[in-house]
Amino acid sequence: MDANETADRVLVFDTTLRDGEQAPGASMNFGQKLQVARALASLGVDVMEVGFPVASPGDFQAVETIARQVEGPVIALRPDIDAALKALAPAPRHRVHVFLATSPIHREHKLRMTPAEVVRVATGAIEYARERCQDVEFSAEDAARTELDFLTEVVERAIEAGATTINIPDTVGYAMPAQFGGIIRHLREHVRGIDGVVLSVHCHDDLGMAVANSLSALEAGARQVECTINGIGERAGNCSLEEVVMALRTRHDLFGLRTGVRTQQLCSVSRVVAGATGFHVARNKAVVGQNAFAHESGIHQHGMISHAQTYEVMRPEDVGFKSTNLVLGKHSGRHALTARLRDLGYQLEPEQVDKVFEELKRLADKKKEIYDGDLDALLVHLFQNGTSRRWQLASLNAVSGTGTPPSAAVSLLTRDGRKLDEAATGDGPVDAVFKCIERITGVKARLRDYTVENVTAGEDAQGEVVVVVEHEGRTYRGRGLSTDIVLASAEAYLEVVNRIAAGRLQRKTPPEPEPEVVCGAV
Ligand SMILES: [Zn+2]
């Protein structure tokens, strides 16, 4: 028997690049997706879901590149089945993920199908996929709100049709731990052939139960858990990979289960994903938050010094948490940088390290000490700038003060080298800059959120500006980085405007054919 198939082995199915990326504003570009995929492979996840190949030609290319370059995990993809198989062809091990809603509310209001039709469509898609791929996962979307008898029937028919993994999602985060574990137990007791497939769960966190529900299901016999790094995902997010993995490890006495995850890399992968998506991790986040291992109160500190386990159930080094924040400076060499990047979880090509090194030297002229946070930020912006941009900032002057209205003058450079200028007044210098950019580019977007955050400590710290805007019903997020926050704001807004313009171009290409069985997302 394969070492991965013993009864106590839980398969970790990561969906950061699909469900995680579906979180409003979390979209990643090609370079960022590849970075995350590499970090996940090195973390040791068993299956990695990488997106929808039909979402756009860019997505297709990203999936295909990951399938070709990233070794280790099974690469899974959702249908359109034919497009999925085409994009996945270069991956040595790949899986097609077929899904259809089964709950009464979805059957009646979304699918307008009878129970019998749901069974027919689901089994048809599974059979079609199975004829072309050995590894087929079926998800009964909104399973947690499906009548138990009907769910039992659907799962049995899906297994007969050839599904090799059966996934039971709590799509809307409605279940409670004991009840959800009960569903899994019921299926194991009543579905013919259930022992021949992997039983999986996929829980959302709308009521804060995603990790608890997943653990309850594993206790009841599920052996695959679908999760994301930092718990990102639609709405309140998914089951957090680092939490479920560390719960199984720390309470092995209770669960008796194990995963193949190299837990020492959890913190570094968490940073890579936070950097790529722009979703900062809360300081008090379990396992990977900055304060997860910090102790302020005197009594706690005293206890910690006598014996760490008085107040810690995990060792910081087991999740790769490092209290030391190695500082690089003007005189640090390429070697020190390469080592630090590797420690932080980044796997870069030599020419990418060269670029980071160049940027680092430039930054070291403005700033004495370079912290890990500076490196994270540099990398994010480097990958962003790798994408083709229609407009670039050529120059910027902003004036603010008492007695004069805030104003700005901005010059943008177009891709064909033309320089366009505009000047404006505004409520503040940042507002004036945004107005200039709007006038030059003709892209009008509604600002929904604007935040400035120091990426590291100190008076000369770099500020990272994040802007979130809405444009024609879509949310876009842009980031800018500089020791000057007006400049960082301009970069962030320009990134958003470039994304909107790129999206417009993309949508002008003819629409992809409707996928056969894409009826939502679990
Ligand atoms: Zn989901």
Boltz pocket constraint, residues with backbone or C-beta under 6 A from the ligand:
constraints:
  - pocket:
      binder: B
      contacts: [[A, 19], [A, 171], [A, 202], [A, 204], [A, 233], [A, 234], [A, 238], [A, 521], [A, 522]]
      max_distance: 6.0
